[in-house]
Protein backbone atom coordinates (compact mmCIF):
# COMPACT_ATOMS: atom_id res chain seq x y z
CA UNK A 1 0.00 0.00 0.00
CA UNK A 2 1.47 3.38 -1.07
CA UNK A 3 2.04 6.21 1.38
CA UNK A 4 -0.38 8.36 -0.61
CA UNK A 5 -3.16 5.78 -0.30
CA UNK A 6 -2.49 5.31 3.39
CA UNK A 7 -2.75 9.06 3.97
CA UNK A 8 -5.90 9.24 1.87
CA UNK A 9 -7.55 6.38 3.79
CA UNK A 10 -6.87 8.08 7.12
CA UNK A 11 -8.29 11.39 5.96
CA UNK A 12 -11.38 9.84 4.37
CA UNK A 13 -12.08 7.68 7.41
CA UNK A 14 -12.02 10.75 9.64
CA UNK A 15 -14.23 12.73 7.25
CA UNK A 16 -16.66 9.84 6.90
CA UNK A 17 -17.36 9.82 10.63
CA UNK A 18 -17.52 13.60 10.79
CA UNK A 19 -20.17 13.69 8.07
CA UNK A 20 -22.23 10.74 9.37
CA UNK A 21 -25.71 11.44 10.77
CA UNK A 22 -26.11 11.47 14.52
CA UNK A 23 -26.94 8.21 16.21
CA UNK A 24 -23.75 6.22 15.65
CA UNK A 25 -23.57 2.72 14.27
CA UNK A 26 -27.17 1.95 15.10
CA UNK A 27 -28.66 4.94 13.27
CA UNK A 28 -29.78 2.96 10.23
CA UNK A 29 -29.47 -0.47 8.62
CA UNK A 30 -25.97 -1.28 7.38
CA UNK A 31 -26.82 -1.93 3.75
CA UNK A 32 -29.06 1.10 3.39
CA UNK A 33 -26.26 3.53 4.28
CA UNK A 34 -23.72 2.12 1.84
CA UNK A 35 -23.76 3.56 -1.67
CA UNK A 36 -22.21 1.50 -4.43
CA UNK A 37 -18.47 1.96 -4.51
CA UNK A 38 -18.57 3.71 -7.86
CA UNK A 39 -21.93 5.47 -7.53
CA UNK A 40 -22.20 8.75 -9.39
CA UNK A 41 -22.65 11.89 -7.31
CA UNK A 42 -21.45 10.17 -4.11
CA UNK A 43 -18.82 12.00 -2.08
CA UNK A 44 -15.25 10.70 -1.68
CA UNK A 45 -16.10 9.92 1.95
CA UNK A 46 -19.16 7.88 0.96
CA UNK A 47 -17.17 5.99 -1.67
CA UNK A 48 -14.42 5.28 0.86
CA UNK A 49 -16.97 3.96 3.36
CA UNK A 50 -18.49 1.79 0.64
CA UNK A 51 -15.09 0.42 -0.35
CA UNK A 52 -14.06 -0.47 3.20
CA UNK A 53 -17.48 -2.04 3.77
CA UNK A 54 -17.13 -4.13 0.62
CA UNK A 55 -13.66 -5.22 1.70
CA UNK A 56 -15.01 -6.34 5.05
CA UNK A 57 -17.86 -8.22 3.37
CA UNK A 58 -15.39 -9.97 1.08
CA UNK A 59 -13.04 -10.88 3.93
CA UNK A 60 -15.85 -12.19 6.14
CA UNK A 61 -17.07 -14.35 3.29
CA UNK A 62 -13.56 -15.67 2.79
CA UNK A 63 -13.21 -16.49 6.48
CA UNK A 64 -16.54 -18.31 6.49
CA UNK A 65 -15.23 -20.63 3.78
CA UNK A 66 -12.17 -21.60 5.85
CA UNK A 67 -12.67 -24.55 8.20
CA UNK A 68 -9.32 -24.67 10.02
CA UNK A 69 -8.94 -22.35 13.02
CA UNK A 70 -5.22 -22.01 12.33
CA UNK A 71 -5.89 -21.05 8.72
CA UNK A 72 -8.55 -18.54 9.81
CA UNK A 73 -6.03 -16.90 12.14
CA UNK A 74 -3.43 -16.80 9.38
CA UNK A 75 -5.98 -15.22 7.03
CA UNK A 76 -6.92 -12.57 9.61
CA UNK A 77 -3.25 -11.75 10.11
CA UNK A 78 -2.96 -11.26 6.36
CA UNK A 79 -6.11 -9.10 6.17
CA UNK A 80 -5.45 -6.78 9.10
CA UNK A 81 -2.93 -4.42 7.42
CA UNK A 82 -5.55 -3.43 4.84
CA UNK A 83 -7.67 -1.87 7.59
CA UNK A 84 -4.88 -0.18 9.56
CA UNK A 85 -5.13 3.27 8.03
CA UNK A 86 -8.92 3.37 8.01
CA UNK A 87 -8.90 2.52 11.73
CA UNK A 88 -6.21 5.13 12.40
CA UNK A 89 -8.38 7.78 10.74
CA UNK A 90 -11.43 6.79 12.77
CA UNK A 91 -9.48 6.95 16.02
CA UNK A 92 -7.96 10.30 15.08
CA UNK A 93 -11.42 11.79 14.47
CA UNK A 94 -12.54 10.48 17.89
CA UNK A 95 -16.20 10.88 16.94
CA UNK A 96 -17.51 7.34 16.88
CA UNK A 97 -17.54 4.89 13.98
CA UNK A 98 -20.22 6.39 11.77
CA UNK A 99 -22.99 4.31 10.26
CA UNK A 100 -23.51 1.36 7.98
CA UNK A 101 -21.28 -1.62 7.38
CA UNK A 102 -18.15 0.54 7.61
CA UNK A 103 -19.04 1.06 11.29
CA UNK A 104 -18.25 -2.62 11.89
CA UNK A 105 -14.62 -2.27 10.84
CA UNK A 106 -13.11 -1.01 14.10
CA UNK A 107 -14.79 -3.54 16.43
CA UNK A 108 -14.08 -6.35 13.97
CA UNK A 109 -10.41 -5.36 13.77
CA UNK A 110 -10.21 -5.40 17.58
CA UNK A 111 -11.49 -8.98 17.68
CA UNK A 112 -9.17 -10.08 14.89
CA UNK A 113 -6.21 -8.57 16.73
CA UNK A 114 -7.12 -10.61 19.80
CA UNK A 115 -7.57 -13.72 17.66
CA UNK A 116 -4.10 -13.29 16.16
CA UNK A 117 -2.45 -12.71 19.53
CA UNK A 118 -1.85 -8.97 19.01
CA UNK A 119 -3.30 -8.24 22.43
CA UNK A 120 -1.59 -4.88 23.02
CA UNK A 121 -2.80 -3.58 19.65
CA UNK A 122 -6.33 -4.77 20.43
CA UNK A 123 -6.29 -2.99 23.77
CA UNK A 124 -5.15 0.19 22.03
CA UNK A 125 -8.58 0.20 20.33
CA UNK A 126 -10.53 -0.70 23.46
CA UNK A 127 -10.67 2.76 25.10
CA UNK A 128 -12.13 4.28 21.92
CA UNK A 129 -14.68 1.48 21.54
CA UNK A 130 -15.74 1.67 25.17
CA UNK A 131 -15.82 5.48 25.24
CA UNK A 132 -18.08 5.70 22.19
CA UNK A 133 -20.14 2.66 23.21
CA UNK A 134 -19.44 1.08 19.83
CA UNK A 135 -21.88 -1.73 19.11
CA UNK A 136 -20.29 -5.06 18.28
CA UNK A 137 -21.47 -6.74 15.07
CA UNK A 138 -24.33 -9.13 15.84
CA UNK A 139 -22.24 -12.16 14.86
CA UNK A 140 -20.23 -11.79 18.10
CA UNK A 141 -23.34 -12.01 20.34
CA UNK A 142 -21.62 -10.11 23.16
CA UNK A 143 -20.82 -6.51 24.00
CA UNK A 144 -17.34 -5.06 23.63
CA UNK A 145 -16.37 -5.21 27.31
CA UNK A 146 -17.35 -8.86 27.60
CA UNK A 147 -15.40 -9.76 24.46
CA UNK A 148 -12.29 -7.92 25.65
CA UNK A 149 -12.32 -9.67 29.03
CA UNK A 150 -13.42 -13.12 27.93
CA UNK A 151 -11.28 -13.51 24.82
CA UNK A 152 -8.08 -12.26 26.44
CA UNK A 153 -8.72 -14.38 29.54
CA UNK A 154 -9.37 -17.42 27.36
CA UNK A 155 -6.11 -16.87 25.48
CA UNK A 156 -4.22 -16.53 28.75
CA UNK A 157 -5.74 -19.62 30.36
CA UNK A 158 -5.01 -21.65 27.24
CA UNK A 159 -1.36 -20.61 27.32
CA UNK A 160 -1.11 -21.22 31.06
CA UNK A 161 -2.73 -24.63 30.70
CA UNK A 162 0.00 -25.54 28.23
CA UNK A 163 2.68 -24.51 30.73
CA UNK A 164 3.46 -21.15 29.14
CA UNK A 165 3.26 -17.70 30.64
CA UNK A 166 1.07 -14.83 29.48
CA UNK A 167 1.94 -11.13 29.75
CA UNK A 168 0.60 -9.98 33.10
CA UNK A 169 0.52 -6.37 31.91
CA UNK A 170 -2.00 -7.30 29.20
CA UNK A 171 -4.27 -9.01 31.72
CA UNK A 172 -4.06 -6.12 34.19
CA UNK A 173 -4.71 -3.60 31.42
CA UNK A 174 -7.82 -5.48 30.30
CA UNK A 175 -9.02 -5.60 33.90
CA UNK A 176 -8.49 -1.88 34.49
CA UNK A 177 -10.17 -0.87 31.23
CA UNK A 178 -13.33 -2.78 32.14
CA UNK A 179 -13.30 -2.55 35.94
CA UNK A 180 -16.27 -0.18 36.14
CA UNK A 181 -18.35 -1.97 33.49
CA UNK A 182 -21.16 -4.47 33.96
CA UNK A 183 -19.86 -7.91 32.98
CA UNK A 184 -21.07 -11.38 33.96
CA UNK A 185 -19.32 -12.58 37.12
CA UNK A 186 -18.20 -15.81 35.45
CA UNK A 187 -16.44 -13.86 32.71
CA UNK A 188 -14.62 -11.54 35.08
CA UNK A 189 -13.66 -14.53 37.24
CA UNK A 190 -11.82 -16.03 34.24
CA UNK A 191 -9.70 -12.91 33.90
CA UNK A 192 -8.96 -12.79 37.62
CA UNK A 193 -7.96 -16.44 37.54
CA UNK A 194 -5.53 -15.76 34.71
CA UNK A 195 -4.10 -12.77 36.59
CA UNK A 196 -3.76 -14.80 39.79
CA UNK A 197 -1.95 -17.62 38.00
CA UNK A 198 0.62 -15.19 36.59
CA UNK A 199 1.00 -13.48 39.96
CA UNK A 200 1.59 -16.81 41.68
CA UNK A 201 4.21 -17.83 39.13
CA UNK A 202 6.04 -14.56 39.72
CA UNK A 203 5.82 -15.02 43.51
CA UNK A 204 7.32 -18.49 43.29
CA UNK A 205 10.37 -16.99 41.63
CA UNK A 206 10.92 -14.24 44.20
CA UNK A 207 13.35 -14.28 47.11
CA UNK A 208 11.39 -15.44 50.15
CA UNK A 209 11.93 -12.23 52.09
CA UNK A 210 10.53 -10.12 49.25
CA UNK A 211 7.44 -12.12 48.40
CA UNK A 212 4.94 -11.55 51.20
CA UNK A 213 3.32 -8.43 49.71
CA UNK A 214 3.06 -10.04 46.29
CA UNK A 215 1.64 -13.22 47.80
CA UNK A 216 -1.05 -11.28 49.66
CA UNK A 217 -2.02 -9.59 46.39
CA UNK A 218 -2.10 -12.96 44.64
CA UNK A 219 -4.32 -14.51 47.30
CA UNK A 220 -6.69 -11.52 47.09
CA UNK A 221 -6.96 -11.90 43.31
CA UNK A 222 -7.61 -15.63 43.44
CA UNK A 223 -10.13 -15.31 46.26
CA UNK A 224 -12.05 -12.70 44.27
CA UNK A 225 -12.14 -15.07 41.30
CA UNK A 226 -13.42 -17.78 43.63
CA UNK A 227 -16.05 -15.44 45.05
CA UNK A 228 -17.35 -14.54 41.60
CA UNK A 229 -17.45 -18.15 40.42
CA UNK A 230 -17.14 -20.99 42.91
CA UNK A 231 -16.31 -23.39 40.08
CA UNK A 232 -13.51 -21.34 38.57
CA UNK A 233 -10.89 -23.81 39.79
CA UNK A 234 -8.46 -21.77 41.89
CA UNK A 235 -8.76 -23.46 45.30
CA UNK A 236 -5.52 -25.40 44.92
CA UNK A 237 -3.64 -22.28 43.86
CA UNK A 238 -5.01 -20.37 46.85
CA UNK A 239 -3.69 -23.13 49.11
CA UNK A 240 -0.30 -22.99 47.38
CA UNK A 241 -0.11 -19.24 47.83
CA UNK A 242 -1.16 -19.46 51.49
CA UNK A 243 1.45 -22.17 52.11
CA UNK A 244 4.13 -19.98 50.56
CA UNK A 245 3.00 -17.02 52.66
CA UNK A 246 3.18 -19.12 55.83
CA UNK A 247 6.69 -20.19 54.87
CA UNK A 248 7.70 -16.56 54.36
CA UNK A 249 6.32 -15.63 57.78
CA UNK A 250 8.14 -18.55 59.39
CA UNK A 251 11.40 -17.64 57.69
CA UNK A 252 11.16 -14.05 58.88
CA UNK A 253 10.40 -15.17 62.44
CA UNK A 254 13.35 -17.54 62.44
CA UNK A 255 15.80 -15.05 60.94
CA UNK A 256 18.38 -13.95 63.54
CA UNK A 257 18.52 -10.27 64.37
CA UNK A 258 21.56 -8.18 63.48
CA UNK A 259 22.80 -8.20 67.10
CA UNK A 260 22.47 -11.98 67.32
CA UNK A 261 24.74 -12.23 64.28
CA UNK A 262 27.33 -10.11 66.03
CA UNK A 263 26.47 -6.78 64.47
CA UNK A 264 26.94 -3.46 66.20
CA UNK A 265 24.19 -2.19 68.45
CA UNK A 266 22.36 0.92 67.35
C-alpha positions as CSV (number, residue, x, y, z in Angstrom):
1,X,0.0,0.0,0.0
2,X,1.5,3.4,-1.1
3,X,2.0,6.2,1.4
4,X,-0.4,8.4,-0.6
5,X,-3.2,5.8,-0.3
6,X,-2.5,5.3,3.4
7,X,-2.7,9.1,4.0
8,X,-5.9,9.2,1.9
9,X,-7.5,6.4,3.8
10,X,-6.9,8.1,7.1
11,X,-8.3,11.4,6.0
12,X,-11.4,9.8,4.4
13,X,-12.1,7.7,7.4
14,X,-12.0,10.7,9.6
15,X,-14.2,12.7,7.2
16,X,-16.7,9.8,6.9
17,X,-17.4,9.8,10.6
18,X,-17.5,13.6,10.8
19,X,-20.2,13.7,8.1
20,X,-22.2,10.7,9.4
21,X,-25.7,11.4,10.8
22,X,-26.1,11.5,14.5
23,X,-26.9,8.2,16.2
24,X,-23.8,6.2,15.6
25,X,-23.6,2.7,14.3
26,X,-27.2,2.0,15.1
27,X,-28.7,4.9,13.3
28,X,-29.8,3.0,10.2
29,X,-29.5,-0.5,8.6
30,X,-26.0,-1.3,7.4
31,X,-26.8,-1.9,3.7
32,X,-29.1,1.1,3.4
33,X,-26.3,3.5,4.3
34,X,-23.7,2.1,1.8
35,X,-23.8,3.6,-1.7
36,X,-22.2,1.5,-4.4
37,X,-18.5,2.0,-4.5
38,X,-18.6,3.7,-7.9
39,X,-21.9,5.5,-7.5
40,X,-22.2,8.8,-9.4
41,X,-22.6,11.9,-7.3
42,X,-21.4,10.2,-4.1
43,X,-18.8,12.0,-2.1
44,X,-15.2,10.7,-1.7
45,X,-16.1,9.9,1.9
46,X,-19.2,7.9,1.0
47,X,-17.2,6.0,-1.7
48,X,-14.4,5.3,0.9
49,X,-17.0,4.0,3.4
50,X,-18.5,1.8,0.6
51,X,-15.1,0.4,-0.3
52,X,-14.1,-0.5,3.2
53,X,-17.5,-2.0,3.8
54,X,-17.1,-4.1,0.6
55,X,-13.7,-5.2,1.7
56,X,-15.0,-6.3,5.0
57,X,-17.9,-8.2,3.4
58,X,-15.4,-10.0,1.1
59,X,-13.0,-10.9,3.9
60,X,-15.9,-12.2,6.1
61,X,-17.1,-14.3,3.3
62,X,-13.6,-15.7,2.8
63,X,-13.2,-16.5,6.5
64,X,-16.5,-18.3,6.5
65,X,-15.2,-20.6,3.8
66,X,-12.2,-21.6,5.8
67,X,-12.7,-24.6,8.2
68,X,-9.3,-24.7,10.0
69,X,-8.9,-22.4,13.0
70,X,-5.2,-22.0,12.3
71,X,-5.9,-21.1,8.7
72,X,-8.6,-18.5,9.8
73,X,-6.0,-16.9,12.1
74,X,-3.4,-16.8,9.4
75,X,-6.0,-15.2,7.0
76,X,-6.9,-12.6,9.6
77,X,-3.2,-11.7,10.1
78,X,-3.0,-11.3,6.4
79,X,-6.1,-9.1,6.2
80,X,-5.5,-6.8,9.1
81,X,-2.9,-4.4,7.4
82,X,-5.6,-3.4,4.8
83,X,-7.7,-1.9,7.6
84,X,-4.9,-0.2,9.6
85,X,-5.1,3.3,8.0
86,X,-8.9,3.4,8.0
87,X,-8.9,2.5,11.7
88,X,-6.2,5.1,12.4
89,X,-8.4,7.8,10.7
90,X,-11.4,6.8,12.8
91,X,-9.5,6.9,16.0
92,X,-8.0,10.3,15.1
93,X,-11.4,11.8,14.5
94,X,-12.5,10.5,17.9
95,X,-16.2,10.9,16.9
96,X,-17.5,7.3,16.9
97,X,-17.5,4.9,14.0
98,X,-20.2,6.4,11.8
99,X,-23.0,4.3,10.3
100,X,-23.5,1.4,8.0
101,X,-21.3,-1.6,7.4
102,X,-18.1,0.5,7.6
103,X,-19.0,1.1,11.3
104,X,-18.3,-2.6,11.9
105,X,-14.6,-2.3,10.8
106,X,-13.1,-1.0,14.1
107,X,-14.8,-3.5,16.4
108,X,-14.1,-6.4,14.0
109,X,-10.4,-5.4,13.8
110,X,-10.2,-5.4,17.6
111,X,-11.5,-9.0,17.7
112,X,-9.2,-10.1,14.9
113,X,-6.2,-8.6,16.7
114,X,-7.1,-10.6,19.8
115,X,-7.6,-13.7,17.7
116,X,-4.1,-13.3,16.2
117,X,-2.5,-12.7,19.5
118,X,-1.8,-9.0,19.0
119,X,-3.3,-8.2,22.4
120,X,-1.6,-4.9,23.0
121,X,-2.8,-3.6,19.6
122,X,-6.3,-4.8,20.4
123,X,-6.3,-3.0,23.8
124,X,-5.2,0.2,22.0
125,X,-8.6,0.2,20.3
126,X,-10.5,-0.7,23.5
127,X,-10.7,2.8,25.1
128,X,-12.1,4.3,21.9
129,X,-14.7,1.5,21.5
130,X,-15.7,1.7,25.2
131,X,-15.8,5.5,25.2
132,X,-18.1,5.7,22.2
133,X,-20.1,2.7,23.2
134,X,-19.4,1.1,19.8
135,X,-21.9,-1.7,19.1
136,X,-20.3,-5.1,18.3
137,X,-21.5,-6.7,15.1
138,X,-24.3,-9.1,15.8
139,X,-22.2,-12.2,14.9
140,X,-20.2,-11.8,18.1
141,X,-23.3,-12.0,20.3
142,X,-21.6,-10.1,23.2
143,X,-20.8,-6.5,24.0
144,X,-17.3,-5.1,23.6
145,X,-16.4,-5.2,27.3
146,X,-17.4,-8.9,27.6
147,X,-15.4,-9.8,24.5
148,X,-12.3,-7.9,25.7
149,X,-12.3,-9.7,29.0
150,X,-13.4,-13.1,27.9
151,X,-11.3,-13.5,24.8
152,X,-8.1,-12.3,26.4
153,X,-8.7,-14.4,29.5
154,X,-9.4,-17.4,27.4
155,X,-6.1,-16.9,25.5
156,X,-4.2,-16.5,28.7
157,X,-5.7,-19.6,30.4
158,X,-5.0,-21.7,27.2
159,X,-1.4,-20.6,27.3
160,X,-1.1,-21.2,31.1
161,X,-2.7,-24.6,30.7
162,X,0.0,-25.5,28.2
163,X,2.7,-24.5,30.7
164,X,3.5,-21.1,29.1
165,X,3.3,-17.7,30.6
166,X,1.1,-14.8,29.5
167,X,1.9,-11.1,29.7
168,X,0.6,-10.0,33.1
169,X,0.5,-6.4,31.9
170,X,-2.0,-7.3,29.2
171,X,-4.3,-9.0,31.7
172,X,-4.1,-6.1,34.2
173,X,-4.7,-3.6,31.4
174,X,-7.8,-5.5,30.3
175,X,-9.0,-5.6,33.9
176,X,-8.5,-1.9,34.5
177,X,-10.2,-0.9,31.2
178,X,-13.3,-2.8,32.1
179,X,-13.3,-2.5,35.9
180,X,-16.3,-0.2,36.1
181,X,-18.3,-2.0,33.5
182,X,-21.2,-4.5,34.0
183,X,-19.9,-7.9,33.0
184,X,-21.1,-11.4,34.0
185,X,-19.3,-12.6,37.1
186,X,-18.2,-15.8,35.4
187,X,-16.4,-13.9,32.7
188,X,-14.6,-11.5,35.1
189,X,-13.7,-14.5,37.2
190,X,-11.8,-16.0,34.2
191,X,-9.7,-12.9,33.9
192,X,-9.0,-12.8,37.6
193,X,-8.0,-16.4,37.5
194,X,-5.5,-15.8,34.7
195,X,-4.1,-12.8,36.6
196,X,-3.8,-14.8,39.8
197,X,-1.9,-17.6,38.0
198,X,0.6,-15.2,36.6
199,X,1.0,-13.5,40.0
200,X,1.6,-16.8,41.7
201,X,4.2,-17.8,39.1
202,X,6.0,-14.6,39.7
203,X,5.8,-15.0,43.5
204,X,7.3,-18.5,43.3
205,X,10.4,-17.0,41.6
206,X,10.9,-14.2,44.2
207,X,13.3,-14.3,47.1
208,X,11.4,-15.4,50.1
209,X,11.9,-12.2,52.1
210,X,10.5,-10.1,49.2
211,X,7.4,-12.1,48.4
212,X,4.9,-11.5,51.2
213,X,3.3,-8.4,49.7
214,X,3.1,-10.0,46.3
215,X,1.6,-13.2,47.8
216,X,-1.0,-11.3,49.7
217,X,-2.0,-9.6,46.4
218,X,-2.1,-13.0,44.6
219,X,-4.3,-14.5,47.3
220,X,-6.7,-11.5,47.1
221,X,-7.0,-11.9,43.3
222,X,-7.6,-15.6,43.4
223,X,-10.1,-15.3,46.3
224,X,-12.1,-12.7,44.3
225,X,-12.1,-15.1,41.3
226,X,-13.4,-17.8,43.6
227,X,-16.0,-15.4,45.1
228,X,-17.3,-14.5,41.6
229,X,-17.5,-18.1,40.4
230,X,-17.1,-21.0,42.9
231,X,-16.3,-23.4,40.1
232,X,-13.5,-21.3,38.6
233,X,-10.9,-23.8,39.8
234,X,-8.5,-21.8,41.9
235,X,-8.8,-23.5,45.3
236,X,-5.5,-25.4,44.9
237,X,-3.6,-22.3,43.9
238,X,-5.0,-20.4,46.8
239,X,-3.7,-23.1,49.1
240,X,-0.3,-23.0,47.4
241,X,-0.1,-19.2,47.8
242,X,-1.2,-19.5,51.5
243,X,1.4,-22.2,52.1
244,X,4.1,-20.0,50.6
245,X,3.0,-17.0,52.7
246,X,3.2,-19.1,55.8
247,X,6.7,-20.2,54.9
248,X,7.7,-16.6,54.4
249,X,6.3,-15.6,57.8
250,X,8.1,-18.6,59.4
251,X,11.4,-17.6,57.7
252,X,11.2,-14.1,58.9
253,X,10.4,-15.2,62.4
254,X,13.4,-17.5,62.4
255,X,15.8,-15.1,60.9
256,X,18.4,-13.9,63.5
257,X,18.5,-10.3,64.4
258,X,21.6,-8.2,63.5
259,X,22.8,-8.2,67.1
260,X,22.5,-12.0,67.3
261,X,24.7,-12.2,64.3
262,X,27.3,-10.1,66.0
263,X,26.5,-6.8,64.5
264,X,26.9,-3.5,66.2
265,X,24.2,-2.2,68.5
266,X,22.4,0.9,67.4
